[in-house]
């Protein structure tokens, strides 16, 4: 039997939440999917927001990057799906990072210039785009998407 609290929580639409995942990730050369999330807070004044991509193929000679934009999308692209629209206003890339481990992060405190576009109360979509030559095909893949609304 469901409790009243559980019913109320499931009745809250996704748009009212501070973050949610959307779109789909496809398996990479290791058989895993890369999923994007975050740690820290959604209050930009604390500088604690950190993007996390987990499930990456750890290949030191390869790289990936976090991307962001304001419009969600869901179309096949490379060996995966593009979750951010390339059309107006488009996709912005953060700096590239080597795939040294299965988890890759990008934090606001160390890369403040890359996070300057984000304002309190704004909503953004994030995705991790990475090279995966061992998978063949397009030799790159993408994570699922993460939608975030920062605290006002």
N, C-alpha and C positions, 0 to 999 in steps of 0.2 A: 504494500500500500504506500502510495506516495504522500509525503508530508505537504502541508500547505506551503512551506518555504521552498521545497523542491519545485512545486508547481509554479510559484511566482518567479523563481529563477529561470525556468525554462520558457516563461512567457515574455521575458525581456528580449526584444529584437537585437540581432547582432550589431546593428548600427548604433545602439545605445551603449554598447560595451566599449571599453578602452582599447581592446585589441582582439583580433581574431585572425585565424588563418583561412585562406581561400585558395582557389585554383588547385592544380594538382602537380605533384612531382613524380617523375618516372625513375625507375631504377638506373643507377649508373654502372660502371664497369665492375664495381664490387658487389652489385646486387642490392645495394641500399638506395634509399631515396634521401635527398638532402632536404631538410626542413629548416625553415628560418623562424627564429623567435627572438626574444630579448630578455635582458636582465636589467636590474636597476629600476629606477622609477620613471614615470611618465611626466614628472614635473621637471621641465627643462632647466629650471634654476639650480637644480642639484648637480647637474653635469654627470649623472650616474647612468644614463641610458646607454646600453651596449647591445648591438646587434649580434646574434649568434646564428651560425649555420652549422648544423650537425649532420653527420652521415657523409661527409666529403671523402672522396678517394684520396688518401694521403700519398701524394706523388710530388716530391720536392722539385721536379723539373716542370711542374704545372702550376697554374695560378687561377685565382678567382677574384671576384669583386662583388660587393654589394651594390645594388642599383635601387633607385627609388623614383616615384612619380605619384601623381595625384589621381590618375584614372586607372581603374582595374580593367583587366583584359584577360582572355583565356583562349589562346590559339596555339596550335602546334608550332614549335620553333626549335631548330636544332634537334637534339635528341629528347627534348622535353616540351614544356609549354611556357609561353611568354605570358606573365601574369600582370604586367604593367604596360599600358598602352604607349606605343612609340609615337603616337600622334599628339597634337597640341594638348597640353604643354610638353609632352614627351617624357623621356627617361633620362635621369642623371646618374652618372657613374661615380662611385667613390674610388679610392685608390686600389690598385691591384695588390694581391697578397699571395705569397706562395702557399701551396697546399701541403704544409708540413705535418698536419695532423687531421683527424677526422672532424675536429671542431675548429672553426675559424671565427674570430670575433673582430668587431670594429667598435671602439668605444668613443663616446663623445668627449671625454676629458682629454684624451691624447690626440684627437683629430677634430678639434673644435671648428676649423674652417669648413670641413665637409658637412657639419651639422648646422651651419649658420642659417640655412634656408628654413629650418623648422621653427615655428612660432607657437607660443602657448595657444591651445585651442584648435590648432591646425590638424588636419588628417592627412596621412601619407601611407603609401603602399611600398613594401620592400621585397626584394627578391635577390637571391645569390646566383650569380652567373659564373660558371667555371668550365675550364678546359678539362676534357676527359678523353684523350686520344686512344686509350685502350678500349673504349667502348665502340670505336668505329663510327660509321655514319657521319654525322656532322662534326664529330670529335669535340662537342661541347654540350653541356646540359645545364639545367636550371632547377632551382629549388621550387617549393610551393611559394605562395605569396603570404605576406603578413601585413595586415591593415592595423594602423595605430592612430589613435586620436590622443594628442598630448593634452595634459591638464591645462585648463584655462588660467 
